[in-house]
Amino acid sequence: MKTWHKVVLPLALSGMVLSGCTTLDAFTGEQQVSGASKGAIAGGLIGAVIGAATAPKEDRARNAIIGAGIGGVAGGGVGLYMDRQEAKLREELVGSGVQVRRVGENEIELIMPGNITFDTNESDVKPEFMSTLRSVARVLEEYENTLITIEGHTDSTGSASYNQLLSERRATSVAEVILLEGVAYQRVAARGFGEDRPIASNASVEGRAQNRRVEISLEAIVAN
């Protein structure tokens, strides 16, 4: 079973009754939270994940240590911790189209091009990409002393307001998949930037394709 004890519901959800949302696993005899109920749980946590995006990273790290019950990484061990996480992600993402980029000692970036993650003008993760995204989430669950920041980006086609909303929906769709794999919500933040942060020119088809992307930034939570 998933480690759902790590996903502590915010006070706004404390009144939810989950006793009627479980099913019996015929093979193990254990109660499991149903797929629909897991979706409701993740959906209810999205507000907290969006709100976390504007908080200072120091506050997010402190909240994760307290709320998710993790210890953080000792300062001298950050490089090795991130090296191992990077190696595991590269192993999982071979041939997936996702770019893994190391940024200094304490940060890893995952660049997910829009053409493999979402259909045009859609915010639901493509079914064929779900297994890749879930494999990323499982690595992130294993490396629990990591802050996860998910950013949605679009090209400049269409209105700025539409692109902003689309980027937000895509970022939260990715966040929901990560939450459903058991990653503690205190570690996750998601936000959209619309067309405001291009990495290539929007004047060409190729450039616009590069700008349509989701980026996941991973940073070690350092123990005080």
C-alpha positions as CSV (number, residue, x, y, z in Angstrom):
1,M,0.0,0.0,0.0
2,K,1.1,3.6,-0.5
3,T,2.5,5.5,2.4
4,W,-0.5,7.7,2.8
5,H,0.4,8.5,6.4
6,K,2.9,11.0,4.9
7,V,0.1,13.1,3.3
8,V,-1.4,14.9,6.3
9,L,-4.6,16.7,5.3
10,P,-4.8,20.4,6.0
11,L,-7.3,21.6,8.6
12,A,-9.8,22.5,5.8
13,L,-10.1,18.8,5.0
14,S,-10.1,17.5,8.6
15,G,-13.9,16.9,8.4
16,M,-13.7,14.6,5.5
17,V,-14.9,11.1,6.3
18,L,-12.9,8.4,4.5
19,S,-14.3,5.3,6.1
20,G,-16.7,4.8,3.3
21,C,-14.1,5.3,0.6
22,T,-12.0,2.2,1.0
23,T,-12.0,-1.1,-0.8
24,L,-10.9,-4.5,0.2
25,D,-7.8,-5.9,-1.7
26,A,-8.7,-9.5,-2.6
27,F,-5.1,-10.6,-2.5
28,T,-3.8,-9.0,0.7
29,G,-7.1,-8.7,2.6
30,E,-6.1,-5.1,3.5
31,Q,-8.3,-2.0,3.2
32,Q,-7.1,0.4,0.4
33,V,-8.2,3.9,-0.4
34,S,-10.1,3.8,-3.7
35,G,-8.8,5.5,-6.8
36,A,-11.7,8.1,-6.7
37,S,-11.0,8.9,-3.1
38,K,-7.3,9.3,-3.8
39,G,-8.2,11.8,-6.5
40,A,-10.4,13.7,-4.0
41,I,-7.6,13.8,-1.5
42,A,-5.0,15.1,-4.0
43,G,-7.5,17.6,-5.3
44,G,-8.2,18.9,-1.9
45,L,-4.4,19.4,-1.3
46,I,-3.9,21.4,-4.4
47,G,-4.8,24.7,-2.7
48,A,-2.1,24.1,-0.2
49,V,0.4,23.3,-2.9
50,I,-0.4,26.5,-4.9
51,G,-0.2,28.6,-1.8
52,A,3.2,27.2,-1.0
53,A,4.7,28.5,-4.3
54,T,4.8,32.0,-3.0
55,A,6.4,31.2,0.4
56,P,10.1,31.6,1.0
57,K,12.0,28.3,0.5
58,E,13.3,28.5,4.1
59,D,9.8,28.5,5.4
60,R,8.8,25.6,3.0
61,A,11.8,23.6,4.2
62,R,10.9,24.2,7.9
63,N,7.3,23.2,7.2
64,A,8.4,20.0,5.5
65,I,10.6,19.0,8.4
66,I,7.8,19.7,10.9
67,G,4.8,18.6,8.9
68,A,6.2,15.7,7.0
69,G,8.3,14.4,9.8
70,I,11.6,14.4,7.9
71,G,15.1,15.2,9.3
72,G,16.7,17.1,6.4
73,V,20.2,16.4,5.0
74,A,23.3,17.3,6.9
75,G,25.1,20.2,5.2
76,G,28.2,18.2,4.4
77,G,26.1,15.4,2.8
78,V,24.0,17.5,0.4
79,G,26.2,16.9,-2.7
80,L,26.2,13.1,-2.3
81,Y,22.5,13.1,-1.6
82,M,21.8,15.0,-4.7
83,D,24.3,13.0,-6.8
84,R,22.4,9.8,-5.9
85,Q,19.0,11.3,-6.6
86,E,20.2,12.6,-9.9
87,A,21.6,9.2,-10.9
88,K,18.3,7.5,-10.0
89,L,16.3,10.1,-12.0
90,R,18.5,9.7,-15.1
91,E,18.1,5.9,-14.8
92,E,14.3,6.2,-14.7
93,L,14.1,8.8,-17.5
94,V,16.3,7.3,-20.2
95,G,14.5,7.7,-23.5
96,S,11.6,9.5,-22.0
97,G,12.3,12.9,-23.6
98,V,12.6,14.5,-20.1
99,Q,15.8,16.5,-19.6
100,V,17.7,16.2,-16.3
101,R,19.9,19.2,-15.6
102,R,22.1,19.6,-12.5
103,V,22.3,23.2,-11.3
104,G,25.1,23.5,-8.8
105,E,25.5,21.2,-5.8
106,N,22.0,21.6,-4.4
107,E,19.5,21.7,-7.3
108,I,18.3,19.4,-10.1
109,E,15.9,20.6,-12.8
110,L,13.6,18.3,-14.8
111,I,12.5,19.8,-18.1
112,M,9.3,18.2,-19.5
113,P,8.5,19.4,-23.0
114,G,4.8,20.2,-23.6
115,N,4.6,17.9,-26.6
116,I,5.1,14.8,-24.5
117,T,3.2,15.9,-21.4
118,F,0.0,17.5,-22.7
119,D,-2.1,17.7,-25.7
120,T,-2.6,21.1,-27.3
121,N,-4.7,23.4,-25.0
122,E,-5.2,20.6,-22.6
123,S,-4.2,20.3,-18.9
124,D,-4.7,16.6,-18.3
125,V,-1.4,14.7,-18.4
126,K,-1.2,12.5,-21.5
127,P,-2.0,8.9,-20.7
128,E,1.2,7.7,-22.4
129,F,3.3,10.0,-20.1
130,M,1.7,8.9,-16.9
131,S,4.0,6.0,-16.3
132,T,7.0,8.3,-16.7
133,L,5.7,10.9,-14.3
134,R,4.8,8.2,-11.8
135,S,8.3,6.9,-11.9
136,V,9.6,10.4,-11.2
137,A,7.2,10.6,-8.3
138,R,8.4,7.3,-6.8
139,V,12.0,8.6,-6.9
140,L,10.8,11.8,-5.2
141,E,9.1,9.8,-2.5
142,E,12.2,7.8,-1.9
143,Y,14.4,10.9,-1.6
144,E,12.1,12.5,1.0
145,N,14.5,15.3,2.0
146,T,13.8,17.2,-1.2
147,L,11.7,20.3,-1.9
148,I,9.7,20.0,-5.2
149,T,8.7,23.1,-7.1
150,I,6.6,22.6,-10.3
151,E,6.3,25.4,-12.8
152,G,4.1,25.5,-15.9
153,H,5.1,27.6,-19.0
154,T,3.4,28.3,-22.3
155,D,4.3,30.0,-25.6
156,S,2.8,33.4,-26.5
157,T,0.0,32.0,-28.8
158,G,-3.3,33.2,-27.5
159,S,-4.1,35.7,-24.8
160,A,-1.8,36.2,-21.8
161,S,-4.7,35.5,-19.4
162,Y,-5.5,32.2,-21.1
163,N,-1.9,31.2,-21.1
164,Q,-1.5,32.0,-17.4
165,L,-4.5,29.8,-16.5
166,L,-3.4,27.0,-18.8
167,S,0.1,27.0,-17.2
168,E,-1.4,26.9,-13.7
169,R,-3.7,24.0,-14.6
170,R,-0.8,22.0,-16.1
171,A,1.5,22.6,-13.1
172,T,-1.3,21.4,-10.7
173,S,-2.0,18.4,-12.8
174,V,1.6,17.3,-12.5
175,A,1.5,18.1,-8.7
176,E,-1.6,15.9,-8.4
177,V,0.1,12.9,-9.9
178,I,3.1,13.4,-7.5
179,L,0.7,13.6,-4.5
180,L,-1.1,10.5,-5.5
181,E,2.2,8.5,-5.4
182,G,2.4,9.4,-1.7
183,V,4.7,12.4,-1.7
184,A,4.0,14.6,1.3
185,Y,2.2,17.7,0.3
186,Q,4.4,19.9,2.5
187,R,7.3,19.3,0.1
188,V,5.4,20.3,-3.0
189,A,4.7,23.7,-4.6
190,A,3.1,24.5,-8.0
191,R,2.6,27.6,-10.0
192,G,2.2,28.8,-13.5
193,F,4.1,31.6,-15.3
194,G,2.1,31.6,-18.6
195,E,4.2,33.1,-21.4
196,D,6.3,35.3,-19.1
197,R,9.5,33.1,-19.0
198,P,10.4,31.9,-22.5
199,I,13.6,30.0,-23.1
200,A,13.5,30.5,-26.9
201,S,12.0,32.9,-29.4
202,N,8.2,32.7,-29.9
203,A,8.7,33.8,-33.5
204,S,9.4,30.3,-34.7
205,V,7.6,26.9,-34.4
206,E,10.7,25.4,-32.8
207,G,11.0,28.2,-30.3
208,R,7.4,28.0,-29.3
209,A,7.7,24.2,-28.8
210,Q,10.6,24.8,-26.4
211,N,8.6,27.4,-24.4
212,R,5.7,25.0,-23.9
213,R,7.0,23.0,-20.9
214,V,6.8,22.0,-17.3
215,E,9.9,22.4,-15.1
216,I,10.4,20.6,-11.8
217,S,13.0,22.1,-9.5
218,L,14.4,19.8,-6.8
219,E,16.4,21.1,-3.9
220,A,17.7,19.3,-0.8
221,I,16.2,20.2,2.6
222,V,19.2,21.0,4.7
223,A,19.0,20.2,8.4
224,N,19.7,23.0,10.8
